[in-house]
Amino acid sequence: MNNLYLLLDFGVILFPFLLSFDKKVHYIGDWGATFGALVLIGIPFLIHDYYFTEMEIWGFNPAYLTGHYIFNLPIEEVLFFVVVPYACTFVYACSKAYFTRLNFAKFNKVFYLGILLYAVVIFAVGFGAWYSTMVSIGAFILGLALWFQQKDYPYVPIAIVLSLIPFFIMNSILTGSFTPTPIVWYDNMQNVGFRWGTIPAEDILYSFLLVAGNILVFRFLVERKKAALKALSET
């Protein structure tokens, strides 16, 4: 099925896009911030993806691809960094709109502590492996930064956890849970070799970096827009 990855991309963005017109969330009004975030975060992730693909730390099975590439990356992989961030910032916007009466202080502390400990374990077990080492360092730094700013970002952890649900589903399919061979393969010499089902353990930290990065930039751009509109209205 040479368009399976493309169908997965479409499936990830379909419902968030259709629900973007919800009046309470009004996500459509923040599309500028959404696309600003996915560009600013997507570019370094795509550069990283390019080099890891060149190094054969991971790769893509042409049997599930349409055959269109940008450099060495399938067009489906490039679209992944559009549809996943879109869906995740949508989840964040919904969390802010619908969970206003809930206090996530204790949950957030447990979440960040879990991320930090998980990153330490991955680093210790996989030290020297490219994927394990780089993703664990990045996740630890970002997790530690957010630990000290929990009060400023109360809805980030719950949005990340909710985003992990579709991420796990998509990643399970990509890594071969339901296909004879995986759509995305990994060199197990460059990771710890442990998998959650078919998902490499490092992908948890990778998703944390991708999702949290997009949410933080999205939030910054939304707040900057609000501040600019407020300043304009006061002049």
MODA-V590464 format. One record per backbone hydrogen bond with DSSP energy under -1.0 kcal/mol. CO is the residue of the C=O (numbers start at 1). NH is the residue of the N-H. E is the energy in kcal/mol with one decimal. If there is no record, write none. Layout:
co = (CO:CO)
nh = (NH:NH)
e = (E:E)
//
This chain:
co = (1:3:4:5:6:7:8:9:10:13:14:15:17:19:20:22:26:27:28:30:31:32:33:34:35:36:37:38:39:41:42:43:44:45:46:47:48:49:50:51:52:53:57:59:61:62:64:68:70:73:74:75:76:79:79:80:82:83:84:85:86:87:88:89:90:91:92:93:94:95:99:104:105:106:107:108:109:110:111:112:113:114:115:116:117:118:119:120:121:122:126:129:130:131:132:133:134:135:136:137:138:139:140:141:142:143:144:146:153:155:156:157:158:159:160:163:164:165:166:167:168:169:170:171:172:173:174:174:183:185:187:190:190:194:195:196:199:200:201:202:203:204:205:206:207:208:209:210:211:212:213:214:215:216:217:218:219:220:221:222:223:224:225:226:227:228:229:230)
nh = (4:7:8:9:10:11:12:13:14:17:18:19:20:22:28:26:29:30:31:34:35:36:37:38:39:40:41:42:43:45:46:47:48:49:50:51:52:53:54:55:57:56:187:185:64:65:5:75:73:70:78:79:80:82:83:84:86:87:88:89:90:91:92:93:94:95:96:97:98:99:102:108:109:110:111:112:113:114:115:116:117:118:119:120:121:122:123:124:125:126:129:133:134:135:136:137:138:139:140:141:142:143:144:145:146:147:148:149:156:159:160:161:162:163:164:167:168:169:170:171:172:173:174:175:177:176:183:184:61:59:190:131:132:201:197:199:196:203:204:206:207:208:209:210:211:212:213:214:215:216:217:218:219:220:221:222:223:224:225:226:227:228:229:230:231:232:233:234)
e = (-1.5:-2.2:-2.0:-2.1:-2.1:-2.5:-2.1:-1.5:-1.5:-2.3:-2.3:-2.4:-1.0:-1.8:-1.9:-3.2:-1.4:-2.0:-1.3:-2.3:-2.7:-1.9:-2.4:-2.3:-1.5:-2.3:-2.6:-1.3:-2.1:-1.5:-2.7:-2.3:-2.3:-2.5:-2.6:-2.1:-2.3:-2.1:-2.2:-2.2:-2.7:-1.1:-2.6:-1.9:-1.9:-1.4:-1.7:-3.0:-2.1:-3.0:-1.7:-2.3:-1.3:-2.0:-2.9:-1.9:-1.8:-2.4:-2.4:-2.7:-1.8:-1.9:-2.0:-2.3:-2.3:-2.4:-2.2:-1.6:-2.7:-1.9:-1.5:-3.2:-1.7:-2.1:-2.5:-2.6:-2.2:-2.4:-2.3:-2.5:-2.5:-2.5:-2.5:-2.0:-2.3:-2.5:-2.4:-2.6:-2.8:-2.5:-2.5:-2.8:-2.3:-2.1:-1.8:-1.9:-2.2:-2.3:-2.2:-2.3:-2.3:-2.8:-2.6:-2.1:-2.4:-1.9:-1.4:-1.0:-1.1:-1.7:-2.2:-2.6:-2.3:-2.1:-1.4:-1.8:-2.8:-1.9:-2.8:-3.0:-2.4:-1.7:-2.5:-2.1:-2.8:-1.3:-1.5:-2.9:-2.9:-2.0:-2.4:-1.1:-1.1:-2.4:-1.1:-1.9:-3.1:-1.6:-1.2:-2.2:-2.6:-1.8:-2.3:-2.4:-3.1:-2.5:-1.9:-1.9:-2.5:-2.7:-2.0:-2.7:-3.0:-2.2:-2.5:-2.4:-2.7:-2.3:-2.0:-2.3:-2.4:-2.2:-2.4:-2.4:-2.4:-2.1:-2.1:-1.3)
//
